[in-house]
Amino acid sequence: MSRRVFTGIKVVDFGWIGVGPITARYFADHGATVIRIESLTRFDGLRMAPPYKNATPGLNNSQFFANFNAGKLSLGLNMARVEARAIARRLCVEWADIVIEGFTPKQMRAWGLHYDDLAPVRPDLIMLSTCQLGQTGPYAMYAGYGNMAASLAGYYEITGWPDRGPCMVYGAYTDMLTPPVGAALLAAALDYRRRTGKGQWIDLSQFEVGVNHIPTAVLDYTVNGRIASRRGNADDRGCPHAVYRCRGDDRWVAIAVFSDEEWRALVRALGTPSWSQAERFATQAGRKAHEDELNAHIEEWTKTQEAEQVEALLQSVGVAAGVVATQSDLHQDPQLQHRGFFVWREHKVMGLSPYDGLMAHLSKTPGDVSPSPLLGEHYAEVLREILHLSEEEIAELIGHGVVEMMLD
């Protein structure tokens, strides 16, 4: 196989749940050697999060964890032990190019593994610290998940319907927004080190990443004093602009029209019904003023159609439309199948399991996906081959509960 773009780069991943592990996985997919530091004593909560293989919970049975940690080595360390922290420090100082951590600011300091502890010994080390609110400020010590960061960043206030309370965006939303930013910053830091020989510390606030992804709402308040709030599926420029029920059980299609030309194309696709010829629908302003009525008319048509047929028909005449996909739809999607997005890899406990594939394909240095590790699976490889410990030393660390594992 061709050399991958991060081949030779070494990463120590102290991540937790989402952001750190996903960021590190980008590097693993593209050739880096990534050692995931975890613990049986205080295991990553994602290891007990569904979906499970055969619907059976277990530390090595969560495909949620597996998907975020594909291609990594796992070293289990009880970080409450001084000996474990010494091993972790050796990996950071003697081996790693990059250290990724996702704790509140106090934790790495408590372990003696903060950038300020490591940089004097390894001035070319790159460290990414990513927590909910950043490393400084009055709320820096507040712990939380992406659900909370999305709330703080304003997403829930603008999500939902105007006559109802705020609505959560699905999942830990900033956990999905932050990793690509972190990966890009690390790649930039590697380039900076290549040119200067110097490392650096990256302080990445998940809260601030979230705010940066809704710039229009933030700027509208800054410039005009308007506070964005819930509007359902409405849009300032688009009309119709909504999600419409289609034939079948819980099948929907999204339609967005932004010009008179697109409106006329939509009307023709609908068969030019009589209601569409009303004067009130002749202009964008008129359609916007009668939006609820317009949406009701359109849905009377879509309810008689298959969602996939609506998508194909409207796309063919230049109207933006897309099926509201379910998870099963994604695995059957012909575009994703053509590009080989979902890949199946053999996991030592779960067997053949699906993983998200690569989001970008590099023509000269293609990446690949490997299965995720069992908890502590690679203790011997890391301790023997990287840190050069003897079999007796390794056995002693295991016997004293410093090195941890669960290999079944």
Residue pairs with C-beta under 8 A, 6 or more apart in sequence:
1 366
1 368
2 364
2 365
2 366
3 31
3 365
4 30
4 31
4 365
4 366
4 367
4 368
5 30
5 31
5 362
5 365
5 367
6 27
6 30
6 31
6 32
7 31
7 32
8 31
8 32
9 27
9 31
9 32
9 33
9 97
9 98
9 190
10 32
10 33
10 35
10 95
10 96
10 97
10 98
11 24
11 27
11 28
11 32
11 33
11 34
11 35
11 96
11 97
11 98
11 99
11 100
12 34
12 35
12 37
12 88
12 91
12 92
12 95
12 96
12 98
12 99
12 100
13 20
13 21
13 24
13 34
13 35
13 36
13 37
13 72
13 100
14 20
14 37
14 88
14 99
14 100
14 101
14 102
14 103
14 108
14 113
15 21
15 22
15 23
15 24
15 36
15 100
15 101
15 102
16 44
16 45
16 102
16 103
17 44
17 45
17 46
17 102
17 145
17 172
17 175
18 46
18 68
18 145
18 146
18 172
18 175
18 176
18 179
19 102
19 130
19 146
19 174
19 175
19 178
19 179
19 182
19 206
20 100
20 101
20 102
20 128
20 130
20 182
21 36
21 44
21 46
21 68
21 69
22 68
22 175
22 176
22 179
23 100
23 128
23 130
23 178
23 179
23 182
23 183
23 186
24 34
24 36
24 72
24 100
25 34
25 68
25 69
25 70
25 71
25 72
26 179
26 180
26 183
27 34
27 98
27 183
27 186
28 34
28 70
28 71
28 72
28 370
29 70
29 71
29 358
29 367
29 368
29 369
30 362
30 365
30 367
31 365
31 367
32 98
33 73
34 71
34 72
34 73
35 72
35 73
35 74
35 75
35 91
35 378
35 382
35 386
36 69
36 72
36 73
36 74
36 75
36 373
37 75
37 77
37 79
37 88
37 91
38 44
38 74
38 75
38 76
38 77
38 375
38 376
39 76
39 77
39 78
39 79
39 404
40 59
40 76
40 78
40 375
40 376
40 404
40 405
40 406
41 78
41 80
41 404
42 79
43 59
43 375
44 65
46 62
46 64
46 65
46 68
47 59
47 60
47 62
47 65
47 375
48 57
48 58
48 59
48 62
49 62
49 64
49 65
50 57
50 62
50 64
51 62
51 63
51 64
52 58
52 61
52 62
52 63
53 61
53 63
53 347
53 349
53 350
53 351
53 353
54 61
58 349
59 375
59 406
60 348
60 349
60 350
60 374
60 375
60 406
60 407
60 408
61 349
61 350
63 350
63 353
63 354
65 372
66 347
66 350
66 353
66 355
66 371
66 372
67 355
67 356
67 372
68 372
69 372
69 373
70 345
70 355
70 369
70 370
70 371
70 372
71 369
71 370
71 371
71 372
72 372
72 373
73 373
73 377
73 378
73 381
73 382
74 373
74 374
74 375
74 376
74 377
74 378
75 87
75 91
75 376
75 378
75 379
75 382
75 383
75 403
76 375
76 376
76 379
76 403
76 404
76 405
76 406
77 84
77 87
77 88
77 402
77 403
77 404
78 84
78 401
78 402
78 403
78 404
79 85
79 88
79 111
81 400
81 401
81 402
83 397
83 400
83 402
84 402
84 403
85 111
85 112
85 113
87 383
87 387
87 397
87 402
87 403
88 111
88 113
89 112
89 113
89 117
89 118
90 387
91 382
91 386
91 387
92 99
92 113
92 118
92 122
92 125
93 118
93 121
93 122
93 125
94 387
95 386
95 387
96 125
97 125
97 126
97 190
97 193
98 125
98 126
98 127
98 128
98 186
98 189
98 190
99 113
99 118
99 125
99 126
99 127
99 128
100 127
100 128
100 130
100 182
100 186
101 107
101 108
101 113
101 127
101 128
101 129
101 130
102 129
102 130
102 131
103 131
104 131
104 132
104 140
104 141
104 142
104 143
105 129
105 131
105 135
105 136
105 140
105 141
106 141
108 114
108 115
108 117
108 129
109 116
109 117
115 125
115 127
115 129
115 201
118 125
118 127
119 125
119 127
119 199
119 201
122 199
123 198
123 199
124 193
124 197
124 198
124 199
125 199
126 186
126 189
126 190
126 193
126 199
126 200
126 201
126 202
127 199
127 200
127 201
127 202
128 182
128 185
128 186
128 202
128 204
129 135
129 201
129 202
129 203
129 204
130 178
130 182
130 202
130 204
130 205
130 206
131 140
131 143
131 205
131 206
132 142
132 143
132 144
132 145
132 148
132 149
132 152
132 205
132 206
132 207
133 139
133 140
133 142
133 144
133 149
133 152
133 205
133 206
133 207
134 140
134 203
134 204
134 205
134 207
134 208
135 203
136 203
145 172
145 175
146 171
146 172
146 173
146 174
146 175
146 176
146 178
146 206
147 168
147 171
147 172
147 173
149 172
149 173
149 174
149 206
149 207
149 210
150 156
150 168
150 169
150 172
150 173
150 174
150 210
151 168
152 207
152 210
153 174
153 207
153 210
153 211
153 213
153 214
154 210
154 211
154 214
154 217
154 218
154 228
155 169
155 173
155 210
155 214
156 166
156 167
156 168
156 169
157 166
157 228
157 229
157 230
158 214
158 217
158 228
158 229
158 230
158 231
159 166
159 167
159 168
159 169
159 230
160 166
160 167
160 230
160 232
161 167
161 230
161 232
162 229
162 230
162 231
162 232
164 230
166 230
167 230
173 210
174 206
174 207
174 209
174 210
175 206
177 206
177 209
177 210
177 213
178 204
178 206
178 209
178 210
181 204
181 209
182 202
182 204
185 202
185 204
186 202
189 199
189 200
189 202
192 198
192 200
193 199
193 200
211 218
216 228
217 228
220 226
220 228
221 227
221 228
232 242
233 241
233 242
233 243
233 254
234 241
234 242
234 291
235 241
235 256
237 258
238 256
238 257
238 258
239 257
239 284
239 287
239 288
239 291
239 294
240 255
240 256
240 257
240 266
240 287
240 291
240 294
240 295
240 298
241 255
241 256
241 257
242 254
242 255
242 295
242 298
243 252
243 253
243 254
243 255
243 324
244 252
244 253
244 254
244 255
244 295
244 298
244 299
244 302
244 303
244 310
245 251
245 252
245 299
245 302
245 303
246 252
246 253
246 302
246 303
246 305
246 306
246 307
246 310
247 303
247 304
247 305
247 306
247 307
248 306
248 307
251 306
251 307
251 323
251 324
252 307
252 323
252 324
253 302
253 307
253 310
253 311
253 321
253 322
253 323
253 324
254 321
254 322
254 323
254 324
255 266
255 298
255 302
255 310
255 314
255 319
255 320
255 321
256 319
256 320
256 321
257 263
257 266
257 319
257 320
258 320
259 284
260 283
260 284
261 318
262 318
262 319
262 320
263 281
263 284
263 287
265 317
265 318
265 319
266 314
266 317
266 319
267 273
267 276
268 317
269 313
269 314
269 317
269 319
270 276
270 298
270 301
273 297
273 301
275 281
275 297
276 297
279 286
280 286
280 287
280 289
280 290
281 287
281 290
281 294
287 294
302 310
307 323
307 324
308 323
310 321
310 323
311 321
311 322
311 323
313 321
314 320
314 321
315 321
323 329
325 333
330 336
330 342
331 342
331 354
336 342
339 357
339 361
340 357
341 356
341 357
341 358
342 354
342 355
342 356
342 357
343 354
343 355
343 357
343 369
344 352
344 353
344 354
344 355
345 352
345 353
345 355
345 369
345 370
345 371
346 352
346 353
346 371
347 353
347 371
347 372
348 371
348 374
348 377
349 374
349 408
353 371
355 369
355 371
355 372
357 369
358 367
358 368
358 369
361 367
374 405
374 406
374 407
374 408
375 404
375 405
375 406
375 407
376 403
376 404
376 405
376 406
376 407
377 405
377 407
379 394
379 398
379 403
379 405
380 394
383 389
383 393
383 394
383 397
383 403
384 391
384 394
389 397
394 403
397 403
398 405
